[in-house]
Amino acid sequence: MGQALIELSDLRFAWPGQPTLLDIPHFQLQAGETLFLKGPSGSGKTTLLGLLGGVSRPQHGSVRLLGQDLGELGQGARDRFRVDHTGYIFQQFNLLPFLSVRENVELPCRFSASRAQRASQRHGSIAQAAAALLNHLGLADPALQARRADTLSIGQQQRVAAARALIGQPELVIADEPTSALDADIRVSFLHLLFEECRSAGASLLFVSHDQSLATLFDRRLSLADLNRASMPQEA
């Protein structure tokens, strides 16, 4: 097996004045893998996602993405590395309400020259890449793509958020409880679309949720409680 996409080694993290929140001896996510990570409130999952994105630095150990130790980079370099290589689907989607659907999807390419280049190489232009993703995710209507994001249903917002995460073929897609507002049938159909798009883009998917009913759909299933040796104080 080749180099892991993500590798955590002897990772420890604590907020100032607090006991150790994360103590993870070892963790890997392979290229192209889909992983369900059970991470309920209080488990440290929000902190872990911040470390994986380079928002925070561990006090001990390393977080490597594509072989790069994020702790060796300054804050600006970590931010650039994150937007170049990682797409996020947030629980509340975090779409910009005053932008159109297509403008929201194109946004990562405005901040990452490498994702803009990959989108253009694959589809001919950033606009065509956005349209192709929206089409595949069931939002093909040009009138809908021109609408403001705050006029969409929850299910439509979810798919726009997925398209935004996937544009420009980031190597890693992180989804943080993105299906919590949806009913069971829509959750499963969305996941199948997400798997298909991740495979097409060659992306690994780290899907964090407490909804165990979805776990069997993934290549691998883990609980953060099983990875983390630390005691777990309450975390928002």
Stockholm file with secondary structure:
# STOCKHOLM 1.0

chainA/1-236         MGQALIELSDLRFAWPGQPTLLDIPHFQLQAGETLFLKGPSGSGKTTLLGLLGGVSRPQHGSVRLLGQDLGELGQGARDRFRVDHTGYIFQQFNLLPFLSVRENVELPCRFSASRAQRASQRHGSIAQAAAALLNHLGLADPALQARRADTLSIGQQQRVAAARALIGQPELVIADEPTSALDADIRVSFLHLLFEECRSAGASLLFVSHDQSLATLFDRRLSLADLNRASMPQEA
#=GR chainA/1-236 SS CCCCSEEEEEEEECCTTSCCCEEEEEEEECTTCEEEEECCTTSSHHHHHHHHTTSSCCSEEEEEETTEEGGGSCHHHHHHHHHHHEEEECTTCCCCTTSBHHHHHHHHHHHCHHHHHHHHHHHSSHHHHHHHHHHHTTCCCHHHHTSBGGGSCHHHHHHHHHHHHHTTCCSEEEEESTTTTSCHHHHHHHHHHHHHHHHHHTCEEEEEESCGGGGGGSSEEEEHHHHCCSCCCCCC
#=GC SS_cons         CCCCSEEEEEEEECCTTSCCCEEEEEEEECTTCEEEEECCTTSSHHHHHHHHTTSSCCSEEEEEETTEEGGGSCHHHHHHHHHHHEEEECTTCCCCTTSBHHHHHHHHHHHCHHHHHHHHHHHSSHHHHHHHHHHHTTCCCHHHHTSBGGGSCHHHHHHHHHHHHHTTCCSEEEEESTTTTSCHHHHHHHHHHHHHHHHHHTCEEEEEESCGGGGGGSSEEEEHHHHCCSCCCCCC
//
